[in-house]
Amino acid sequence: MTNALELTEVFQHVGERCALEAIDLVVPKGSWLLLVGRNRASKSPLTRLVL
């Protein structure tokens, strides 16, 4: 099955802060993804990066 999304070794900085460090993510085609975490856990930077 193919993947709808695949990220490997993703890094992202927001200002001086490292928001994402060495993120690997695979979302198979046809599946759902839910991002859950506390405040300032870098959910928004990851979402903006993918969109």
C-alpha positions in Angstrom: 0.0 0.0 0.0 1.2 3.5 -0.8 1.6 6.2 1.8 -0.4 9.4 1.9 2.4 11.1 3.8 5.9 10.2 4.6 8.4 12.5 6.5 12.0 11.5 7.2 14.4 13.3 9.5 12.4 16.6 9.5 13.8 19.6 11.4 12.1 22.9 11.8 13.1 26.0 13.7 10.6 28.7 14.9 12.7 31.7 15.7 15.5 30.5 18.0 13.5 27.5 19.1 13.9 24.0 17.5 10.2 23.1 17.1 10.8 19.8 15.3 13.9 17.7 15.6 14.5 14.5 13.6 10.8 13.7 13.1 9.9 10.6 11.1 6.2 10.1 10.2 4.4 7.6 7.9 0.7 7.9 7.3 -0.6 5.0 5.1 -3.2 5.9 2.4 -6.7 5.6 3.7 -5.8 6.0 7.4 -6.5 8.9 9.8 -4.0 11.0 11.8 -4.8 12.8 15.0 -2.2 15.1 16.6 -2.6 15.4 20.3 -0.3 17.1 22.8 0.1 19.8 25.4 0.4 23.5 24.7 3.6 24.4 22.8 4.2 20.8 21.8 4.8 21.8 18.1 1.6 20.5 16.7 0.9 23.6 14.6 4.4 23.8 13.1 4.1 20.2 12.0 0.7 20.9 10.5 1.9 24.0 8.6 4.9 22.1 7.3 2.7 19.4 5.8 0.1 21.7 4.3 
